[in-house]
């Protein structure tokens, strides 16, 4: 089956079975390895991407569900660490092992695209599906608030 959609602004055609998880198309067929495989059950958030602006778990999203849609991966934030979230992540020393970070960043980016001044409760709700085994949750929250402040000033 051929599925056409956009990834980070580029039109792509995936040749995969309809039920193939989007994660494997992104990583294996398109060669973008920033999105991580964690649990495979949509519980940890490591595989988070955006589909039409909404944070989704790509390990449980069949590629057929993104036909004609816009998918954004961690690579869409840029590679020079200039996105306000990336800069705040570095400033607040968020990454430890780093494995969950792409999913954390994508969930935070989805939140800030809709809410430029999130409360602690807003952040908790948006990030609740992302697990950090290193326990950097206070740093993540501080980084999100810092990035939100930067984005409000821009």
C-alpha positions as CSV (number, residue, x, y, z in Angstrom):
1,X,0.0,0.0,0.0
2,X,1.2,3.5,-0.7
3,X,0.4,6.3,1.8
4,X,1.0,9.9,1.0
5,X,1.5,12.5,3.7
6,X,3.9,15.3,4.7
7,X,6.8,14.9,7.1
8,X,8.4,18.1,8.4
9,X,6.9,20.0,5.4
10,X,8.0,17.5,2.7
11,X,5.6,15.3,0.7
12,X,6.5,11.7,1.2
13,X,5.0,8.4,0.0
14,X,5.3,5.4,2.3
15,X,5.1,1.9,0.9
16,X,4.0,-0.1,3.8
17,X,1.1,-2.2,5.0
18,X,-1.8,0.0,6.3
19,X,-1.4,-1.2,9.9
20,X,2.4,-0.6,10.0
21,X,3.1,1.8,12.9
22,X,4.0,5.3,11.8
23,X,7.2,5.0,14.0
24,X,8.7,2.3,11.8
25,X,7.9,4.2,8.6
26,X,9.6,7.3,10.1
27,X,12.6,5.5,11.3
28,X,13.1,2.6,8.8
29,X,11.7,3.9,5.6
30,X,12.3,7.6,5.9
31,X,15.6,7.3,7.9
32,X,14.7,9.8,10.6
33,X,15.9,8.3,13.8
34,X,15.2,11.1,16.2
35,X,11.8,9.6,17.1
36,X,12.5,6.8,19.6
37,X,11.0,3.4,20.2
38,X,10.3,3.0,23.9
39,X,7.5,0.6,25.1
40,X,5.6,0.0,21.8
41,X,2.3,0.4,23.7
42,X,1.9,4.2,23.7
43,X,2.6,4.4,27.4
44,X,6.0,6.0,27.6
45,X,5.8,8.9,25.1
46,X,9.3,8.3,23.6
47,X,7.8,8.0,20.1
48,X,5.7,11.2,20.3
49,X,5.3,13.1,17.0
50,X,2.7,15.7,15.8
51,X,-0.1,14.8,13.4
52,X,-1.8,18.0,12.2
53,X,-0.4,19.7,15.3
54,X,-1.6,17.2,17.8
55,X,0.8,15.1,19.9
56,X,0.4,11.4,19.1
57,X,2.2,8.2,19.9
58,X,3.7,7.0,16.6
59,X,4.2,3.4,17.9
60,X,0.5,2.9,17.9
61,X,-0.6,5.1,15.0
62,X,-1.0,3.1,11.8
63,X,0.6,4.8,8.8
64,X,-2.8,4.6,7.1
65,X,-4.2,7.1,9.7
66,X,-1.8,9.9,8.5
67,X,-2.8,9.7,4.8
68,X,-3.0,13.3,3.6
69,X,-1.9,14.7,6.9
70,X,1.0,16.7,8.2
71,X,3.5,14.9,10.5
72,X,6.2,16.7,12.4
73,X,9.0,14.8,14.1
74,X,11.7,16.0,16.5
75,X,13.8,16.9,13.5
76,X,11.3,19.7,12.7
77,X,12.5,21.7,15.8
78,X,15.9,22.0,14.1
79,X,19.4,20.7,14.5
80,X,21.1,23.8,15.8
81,X,19.4,23.9,19.2
82,X,17.8,27.3,18.3
83,X,14.2,26.4,19.1
84,X,13.2,28.0,22.4
85,X,12.5,24.5,23.9
86,X,15.8,23.1,22.8
87,X,17.6,26.2,24.3
88,X,15.7,25.9,27.6
89,X,16.3,22.1,27.7
90,X,20.1,22.8,27.6
91,X,19.9,25.8,30.0
92,X,18.1,23.7,32.6
93,X,20.2,20.6,32.1
94,X,17.2,18.5,31.3
95,X,18.7,15.6,29.4
96,X,20.3,12.8,31.4
97,X,20.3,9.6,29.4
98,X,18.4,11.5,26.6
99,X,16.3,8.6,25.4
100,X,12.9,10.2,26.2
101,X,13.9,13.7,25.2
102,X,12.5,13.7,21.7
103,X,9.1,12.7,22.9
104,X,9.3,15.1,25.8
105,X,10.2,18.0,23.5
106,X,7.4,17.1,21.0
107,X,4.8,17.0,23.8
108,X,6.0,20.3,25.1
109,X,6.0,21.8,21.6
110,X,2.4,20.7,21.1
111,X,1.4,22.3,24.4
112,X,3.2,25.6,23.7
113,X,1.7,25.8,20.2
114,X,-1.7,26.1,21.8
115,X,-0.9,27.7,25.2
116,X,1.9,30.3,25.4
117,X,1.4,30.7,29.2
118,X,0.8,27.2,30.6
119,X,0.1,26.8,34.3
120,X,1.7,24.0,36.3
121,X,-1.5,22.0,35.9
122,X,-1.4,22.6,32.1
123,X,2.1,21.3,31.9
124,X,1.4,18.3,34.1
125,X,-1.6,17.4,31.9
126,X,0.3,17.8,28.6
127,X,3.3,15.9,29.8
128,X,1.6,13.2,31.8
129,X,2.0,10.6,29.1
130,X,5.8,11.0,28.9
131,X,8.0,9.0,31.2
132,X,11.5,10.0,32.1
133,X,13.3,7.2,33.9
134,X,16.0,9.6,35.0
135,X,13.4,11.7,36.9
136,X,14.1,15.1,35.5
137,X,10.5,16.2,35.8
138,X,11.2,19.4,37.8
139,X,13.8,20.5,35.2
140,X,11.4,19.7,32.3
141,X,8.7,21.9,33.9
142,X,11.2,24.7,34.4
143,X,12.4,24.4,30.9
144,X,8.8,24.5,29.5
145,X,8.1,27.6,31.5
146,X,11.3,29.2,30.4
147,X,10.6,28.4,26.7
148,X,7.1,29.7,27.1
149,X,8.4,33.0,28.4
150,X,10.9,33.3,25.5
151,X,8.1,32.5,23.0
152,X,5.8,35.1,24.5
153,X,8.5,37.8,24.0
154,X,9.2,36.8,20.4
